[in-house]
Amino acid sequence: MHPVSVFGSEASALLDRLRDASPAQAAQLEREIQLEWDRSGSATADLLRKRGADALERGEYDIAVEHFTALVDHAPDFAEGWVERARAFAALGMFGPAVGDLEHALALEPRHYQAIAGLAELLEAMNMPDDAYTAWEQVKVLHPHHEAATEALARLAPQVKGQEL
């Protein structure tokens, strides 16, 4: 049994289907899941998110953090706000706050495989390959066709599990 998603039954049903999907089905389900995750339910939240995303794109990471902070203050139950602010913190090299935000997003949506993937990337950047490998494995359980997870597990396996002689 999975924790109840704050995103409603539609996202939960899509996540359930993703586990058993073919690669083609998985790509479509991934798009549908992201659309569900993107629904903030607030025009203000959407505007703050857009401003933060635009600042990220311009490389203005401090400004992005400000917009995403306003977003999580305005809509603390909107997991994407925490995920986006984590991206901005990571871009600034502020891995501790980034990990904290991803943990908060995962408390809201435990099956948010993109948040887990972000956490795995941070753990790898912090030279914690065993923990990164475990996080990537969790991504694969939720989304068996996740390309970045597949690549990361292959890359980290020799370091984590050793090499066969």
C-alpha angles and dihedrals in degrees: 000000000000127000114263112266118234085216093071137245095303094063091041092052091048091051090051091052092047093065092064100031127123116242091263093047090046092057091053093044091050090057092048092048091050090051089054092047090049093059105105096167090221131092089206092053090048091051093048090048092050092049090049093047091049091051090049090051091051091050092247094136097165090054090046090054089052093052093044090047089055088048096053090044090052097041109021092168093056103100094195090065090059092045092051094047088050088056090053093047090049090051087056090050090248096137097164095059090041091055090047092053093048090050089052091050090050091051086058096042113015092186095054095129092184090058090049089049090051089050090050091052091050092048090051091049089051089055094250099132097164092054092042090052091051091050092049089051088055090052090053092051090055097036111021093185097050102137098202090051092049091050094045094049090051091047095046099039096085091049095045103033099026128236125286115242 
